[in-house]
């Protein structure tokens, strides 16, 4: 009997979808097939852990579970920015739960984030992905929509450009004045850190500019590796397993080898921790990653105000589903509805 560790990272503020998540896990975990340990990473809030325990005992009766407590630290000396601080804390949380899975001796580790809701066939599908061709892949992800709801997780990239552009510069509508100014900035950037940063910001801004044509026309003119799933593999849907250069940790199944390769040493909070694992742990170890568009997850996201600050009282469920009729049957689709906090 294989040992399956289910690792969830969701502290007090991020348990708003806990009931739906626990029910989803309980609906697909076969305790006769696996020896299971649910490892939930928390900030140590006693009331939250009590509520989680009640839900786990109700919806996954008989499962073994434990809480790994990682208290919120004070802001790290010399680290600027809320996002960097949060990334470092999340890395500590994942380190704790993945280490617990290693020590327990897990054969498989299923990483699920607190706001991602796997479909009933997620675990079965991800297990099949890792069994493909005798273990060709070491990491399998069930795709899900990102926080904006506009992009699907997975796609192409490289160690130096971790998520590739969806469109190259020559495929993008760049205003003539912007191009003229950028040429001057690039010349000055060779001798000035200030202008070097401005050049980097302008390159980032180009990514948000509209393309000249859709991805099918772009690929017809020249095929290239593209960053996000719907651009890397347009029109793909139910029934597919695809190679991916990067994954999130929202719904990912790792082999024992992949779990052992997880090491956040050297991570400084710049960029997300999941991309760090892909490019600095799994890629150097020769561990291949895949994404399936057969089992697709929904995502509970937080509304943002004009300052892009998160509002944990205003939630939306981005419900993922497959088109069920017509020429586009099986294609990836979403619809968005309000979501009431559950914890």
N, C-alpha and C positions, 0 to 999 in steps of 0.2 A: 504494500500500500504506500503510495507516494505521500510525502508530507508537503502540504500547501500552506504557506503563510500568506494571509491577506493583510496588507499594510495600508492603513488609512491615516493620512495626516490632516487633522481637522481640529483646531483649537476652539475655544468657547465661541469666538466671533464667527467661526466658519462652520458651525454645526446646524445651520438653518435648514439644510436638506437631509438631516441625519435619519429621520424616520423613513423617507423614501429610499435612501441609500441602503440602509440595513435590510429593508424588505427586499430590495433588489438582490442583495448578496444572498439572503436566505432562500430566495426562490431558485437559485441555481447551484448552490454548494451541496454536493452529495457527500454526506458524512460517512456513507458506506464505501465510497470510492476513495476518499482522501482522509488522511489524518490532518485536521485543520486547526490552525491557530490564528485567531483574529488579533492583530496588534494595532491598537489605536493610539496615535501620537496626540497628546494633549498638552495644554499649558499648566496642568495640575489643578484646575478648578474643580473642587469637590462636587459641587452641585451639578455641573455638566457631566462629570463622570457617572454620577448616580443616575441621571436621566438616560445616558447612553446605555448603561448596564440594564436598565429596565427594558429599553427597546430591543437590545440584543437578546435578552432572555425571552422576550415575547415572540420575536420574529425569527430567531435562529436557535430554537430550543436545543440544548445539548452541545452547543459549540464551546470550545475552550477559547477564552479571550483574556487579554491583559491590556493595561494602559501603560504606555511609556511617557513619562512626564518630562517635559522640557520647558521650564519656566521662561517667560519672556525676559530676556536680559536687558540691562540698561543699554542705551545707545553706545555702540562700540567706539572707543577713542579713535579719532581720525577718520571715521567713516561718515561721509556726508550723504544726505538724501534718505527719505523714507523708504524708497524702493530698494536701495542697496541694503539697508538695515533689515527689511523684511525678507529679502532673498537670503541673507546670511542666517536669519533665524529659521527659515524654512529648510535650509540645508542641514542645520543642526537637528531639526525634527526628523527629517528623512534619514539622517545618519543613525539616529537612535532606533527607529523602527526597523530599518534594514539590518542593522547590526543584531538586533534581537532575533530577526528571522535567520540570520547566518548562524548564530549561536544555537538556536533551536534545531538546526540541521535541515532547513527547508530544501526540498527538491525543486519547488517552484515558488516564486514570490509574485503575488498579484498586487500591484500598486494601484490604489483607487483614491482619487482626491475627493474631499468632502462635498464638493459641489457638482461632481460628475455622476450621472445616473446611468449605469450600464444596463443594456437590454437583457432579457432572460437568456439569450444564447451567447452572451459575451464570453464567459469562462470556457464554455465548450469550444467556441470558435478559436479563441486564443490558444488553447491547448493544441488544437489541430494545426495551427500555424507553426508552433514550435516542434511538432512531430513531422512536419513536411520534410520529405527527403532525408529522413534520419537525423534531423536536427540542423538543417541548413541555416535556420535563423535562431538566434539566441534571445532576441527581444521581439515581442509582438504587441502592437498597439491597436486597440479598437478606436477608430477615429471619432472625433467629436467637434462641434463648432467652437471657435474661440470665444473670448469674452465679448467681442463685437457682434458675433453671430454671422459674420460675413465670410469667414474663412474656415476651412476644415484642417485639422491637425495632420501633419505629415507632409513630406515632399522632399525636395532636393536641396543640397547645400554642400559646403566643404569646410575644412578646418579653419580656413581664413575668411570664409563668408558663410557663417553657420546656417542661415536660411537664405537661399539664393533669391535674387529679384524675380518677381513674377514676370516682369517685362524688362528687356534691356533698354538702355537710354535711347537707342535709335528707334525703339518701338513706342516711345513715350512722347506725349504732347508737352514739350518744354517751351515756355514763352521765349521769344527771341531776346528780350531784355535780360531775362534770367541767365540765358546762355552767355550773353556778352559780359555781364558782371562776373559770372563764374570763371571765365577765362582769365580775367584780371586777378581774381582771388587765388586761383591756382598758381599763378606766377609768384604772387607775394607769399604764398604758403611755404615756398621753399626756404624762406629766410625768416619766417615769423610764426611763432606758436599760435598767436592770436588768429592769424589768417588760416593756419592749418586746421584749427578747430572750426572756423567758419566754412572752410571747404568741406569738412566732414559733415557739417550740418546741412549744407546745400546738397550734398550727395544723398543724404537721408531724405531730404525734402522731395527729391525727384521720385522716390519710391511711391509717394502719395499722389503724384500727378497722374492724370488719366491717360490710358493707353490710346494709341492711334487706331487700333482695331481690336477685335476680340481674339481670344487665345487660339481659336481654330485657324483664323486667317494668319495670325503670327506664326503658328507652327507650319502652316503651308508655305510661308516665305522662308522660314528657317527654323528647324527644330533646335531647341536648347533645353537644358535642365532648368526647371522653374521651381520656385520656393515652396508655395503652399499647395496642398493636395489637389484642389480643383483646377489649378493651372498646370501642375506636374502631370496629372492624369485626368484630363477633362473627360466628362461623360462616363466615368467609371462609377459603379455602384454595387448592388447586391451580387454576391458570389465571388468577389475579388480579394486576392491577397497580393500585395504589391511591395517591392523594395522601397524603403524610405531611408534617407540619410539622417533624419532627426525625428525625435518623438517628444511628446510631453510625458507626464507621469499620471495623467488623469485616469487612464484605464490601460495598464500595461502589464503583461505577464513576462517575467524573467525566468530563464533557466538558472540552475545552480551556478554555472560558470559566470553568467551575467551578473547575478547577485554578488558573487565574490569579487567581481571587478569594480563594484561601486565604491568610490573613494573620493570624498570631497576635499581632500588635502590640497591646498593651493588655491582653492576657490575663494575669490575676494568679493563676491557679491555683484560683480559686474556681469550683466547678462543673467539669464535664468539658470537655476541649478540643473534643470532637466537637460538643457543644451550642453552644460558642462559635462554631465555624465556621458552624453552621446559622443562628444568630440575629444574628451580627455580621459575617458575610462574605456568605453566600449570600442570606439574606432581604433585606438592603438592596439587593443587586444585582439583585433580581427573579428569582433562579434558583429554579425549582421543583424540589421533591424528590418522589420516589415510592418506594414499597416494593413488592416483589413477594413474594407468598406461594406462587409457583409453584416457584421454586428456593429451598429453605430450607437453612440451614447448621446443622451441629452445633457444639457448644461444649464445649471441655475446660475445666473449672473446678477451682479449688483448694478443698480442704476448709478450714473455719474452726473454730477452737477456741472455747471459751466466751467468750474475750475478743475474738472476731471477728478474730483474727490468722490470716493465711494460712499454710497448710502446703503447701509446694511438693513434698513427698514423697507426699502423699495427693491423688490426682487422680480426678476423675469425668468421664466423657464423657456429656454430655446429647445423646443421639442424636435428631435431628429426622427426622420422617417424616410422610407423609400417611396418614390413615385409608383403608384399601383396600376396604372393603365396607360395605354397609348404607346407611341414610338419611344418615349423616354422612360418606359417602365424600368424600375430598379434604380433610377438615378437618385442621388442624394438630395433631400429636401429638408427644410425646417419651417416651423411656425412658432411664433412667440406669444406667450400668454403670461398673465400675472402669476406670481407664486407667493404663497403665504408662508412666512417662516414657521418651521416645525419645532424648533427648540430655542 
